């Protein structure tokens, strides 16, 4: 396998979604840990649903649960994933819709690579629609206030073209992550490996975020 930081294409997409949920995952992960790569233990989506108000772990009658906010089909998110830049190759885009009782997630993701060895530059672009679920929004952004800077890298709150977000970079690992919120419902995340920190924003510029904000 070329990718020494994740087990497989399907698993990579699953872990991309999990990163957005780290704040309510009931596991003590640091921001640097989740940004540098997938964790060894997948997060239980049912636990997250409970923490966001799904009730006790015991089954809840469907009739008594509020319907989760609607999300756009992942097929509508895939076109926002950029084409491979010159000199890069790209895997086929992946997408899915996941229901976890109190909220629904629609996700599209694509992996890009430049080079053919373990030091290849790799980028993953993920677009996720949570339907504007307020509990999900609050839980996901709760950890974005943790700003720090060391000789190895940084974690910082950012605002890009009016969009709130969070950025992490590790110089030792030469990897980082940039997340922004679009229209209070779409989460866009850029993950890079074996690239400089400037690559995070360069990749973000390849997405039409204004058009994404208008998506219904």
C-alpha atoms as one frame of an Amber mdcrd trajectory, in Angstrom:
protein
   0.000   0.000   0.000   1.241   3.484  -0.737  -0.561   5.097   2.155   1.256
   4.408   5.384  -1.252   6.414   7.435  -4.559   4.689   6.746  -5.806   1.150
   6.162  -7.805   1.462   2.962  -9.910   3.714   0.743 -13.199   2.779   2.403
 -11.780   3.113   5.892 -10.219   6.460   5.036 -13.630   7.887   4.135 -15.106
   6.558   7.393 -12.346   8.134   9.454 -12.724  11.468   7.655 -16.291  11.602
   8.925 -15.150  10.624  12.390 -12.718  13.501  12.608 -15.580  15.974  12.393
 -17.132  14.291  15.448 -14.087  14.126  17.713 -15.444  16.690  20.175 -18.278
  14.372  21.232 -16.585  11.026  20.717 -16.148  10.309  24.447 -12.470   9.590
  23.748  -9.592  11.827  24.886  -7.956  12.678  21.570  -5.825  15.792  21.108
  -6.395  18.035  18.090  -2.956  17.133  16.790  -3.722  13.440  16.964  -6.865
  13.479  14.885  -5.454  15.905  12.326  -2.310  13.883  11.706  -4.182  10.747
  10.693  -6.943   8.266  11.389  -7.189   6.804  14.850  -6.776   3.111  15.500
 -10.208   2.709  17.110 -13.294   3.842  15.138 -15.785   6.009  16.992 -19.208
   4.562  17.767 -21.776   6.709  15.972 -24.497   5.499  18.354 -22.587   6.974
  21.300 -22.361  10.281  19.487 -26.094  10.234  18.787 -26.773   9.662  22.485
 -24.509  12.543  23.467 -26.391  14.840  21.085 -29.745  14.055  22.639 -30.897
  10.758  21.221 -31.710   9.693  24.791 -30.464   6.689  26.718 -28.758   3.843
  24.879 -32.037   1.883  25.137 -34.077   1.903  21.908 -36.248   4.974  21.482
 -39.576   4.648  19.639 -39.225   6.222  16.221 -42.519   8.082  16.614 -41.188
   9.975  19.670 -37.944  11.098  18.038 -37.776  14.317  16.036 -36.866  13.722
  12.429 -33.249  14.640  11.689 -32.714  17.661   9.431 -32.629  16.693   5.757
 -29.305  16.600   3.947 -28.476  16.793   0.277 -27.630  13.511  -1.473 -23.891
  12.856  -1.544 -24.151  12.808  -5.336 -24.683  16.577  -5.149 -21.557  17.016
  -3.028 -19.217  15.038  -5.279 -19.048  17.737  -8.005 -17.497  20.100  -5.441
 -14.452  17.842  -5.117 -11.791  19.322  -7.400 -10.208  17.592 -10.351  -6.642
  16.382  -9.923  -4.162  19.251 -10.439  -1.427  18.846 -13.015   1.080  16.254
 -11.864  -1.375  14.664  -9.423  -3.555  11.583  -9.666  -6.938  11.193  -7.966
  -8.957   8.229  -6.799 -12.596   7.903  -7.761 -14.743  10.085  -5.455 -16.568
   8.270  -2.667 -19.835   9.178  -0.972 -22.335   7.984   1.599 -25.303   8.993
   3.750 -25.291   7.881   7.388 -28.276   8.016   9.773 -27.653   8.070  13.535
 -31.130   8.746  14.972 -30.909  12.465  15.790 -28.857  13.627  12.835 -27.949
  12.553   9.334 -24.643  12.980   7.518 -24.068  13.151   3.783 -20.401  12.901
   2.869 -18.282  13.032  -0.269 -14.528  12.529  -0.275 -11.659  12.175  -2.709
  -7.991  11.312  -2.292  -5.216  12.841  -4.398  -1.586  11.750  -4.692   1.621
  13.082  -6.184   4.505  10.622  -6.260   4.628   6.868  -5.978   6.405   6.022
  -2.732   5.815   6.347   1.007   6.932   9.986   0.852   4.342  10.871  -1.771
   2.299  13.991  -1.220  -1.275  13.034  -0.345  -4.366  15.212   0.020  -7.862
  14.223   1.080 -10.766  16.602   0.447 -14.012  15.919   2.298 -17.338  17.760
   2.050 -19.978  16.901   4.652 -23.567  18.065   5.082 -25.054  17.796   8.581
 -28.294  19.504   7.581 -27.687  22.402   9.954 -28.221  20.251  13.066 -27.430
  22.697  15.891 -26.235  20.091  18.379 -23.890  18.590  15.806 -22.642  22.060
  14.873 -21.943  23.042  18.498 -20.247  19.756  19.357 -18.049  19.747  16.275
 -16.820  23.314  16.693 -16.468  23.208  20.490 -12.788  22.239  20.365 -11.874
  24.883  17.821 -11.085  27.373  20.587  -7.907  25.492  21.537  -5.205  27.691
  20.007  -1.530  26.863  20.498   1.810  27.213  18.749   5.082  25.359  19.285
   8.305  24.880  17.392   6.759  21.837  15.752   3.527  23.375  14.547   0.264
  25.011  15.527  -3.461  24.690  16.167  -5.465  27.826  15.524  -8.911  29.226
  14.915  -9.148  30.823  11.481 -11.539  32.815   9.359 -11.224  32.478   5.595
 -13.354  34.724   3.386 -15.760  35.133   6.283 -15.981  31.383   6.962 -15.102
  30.134  10.465 -12.657  27.287  10.686  -9.775  25.562  12.395  -6.279  24.748
  11.160  -3.631  22.341  12.423  -0.141  21.583  11.164   2.719  19.399  12.391
   6.138  20.129  10.929   7.567  16.826  12.156   4.903  14.833  10.318   4.643
  17.368   7.479   0.906  16.952   7.717  -2.040  19.090   8.640  -5.763  19.679
   8.459  -7.961  22.652   7.651 -11.714  22.666   8.339 -14.214  25.396   7.496
 -17.972  25.739   7.896 -20.060  26.867   4.931 -23.607  28.210   5.389 -23.750
  26.768   8.933 -24.387  23.282   7.572 -21.558  22.165   5.287 -18.178  21.151
   6.682 -15.216  21.179   4.321 -12.004  19.525   5.425  -8.616  19.438   3.728
  -6.031  16.935   4.991  -2.485  17.004   3.636   0.561  14.802   4.157   4.144
  15.431   3.030   3.255  19.010   2.121   3.941  22.483   3.501   1.208  24.285
   5.513   0.474  26.668   2.632  -0.926  23.685   0.727  -3.978  23.603   3.021
  -5.340  26.903   1.759  -4.218  26.294  -1.787  -6.349  23.162  -1.898  -9.272
  24.960  -0.272  -9.185  27.546  -3.070  -9.937  24.782  -5.561 -13.469  24.383
  -4.151 -16.335  26.673  -5.126 -17.478  27.463  -1.595 -19.882  30.203  -2.685
 -21.755  27.753  -4.877 -21.683  25.178  -2.075 -23.371  27.676   0.247 -26.265
  27.912  -2.199 -26.780  24.153  -2.428 -30.193  22.908  -1.302
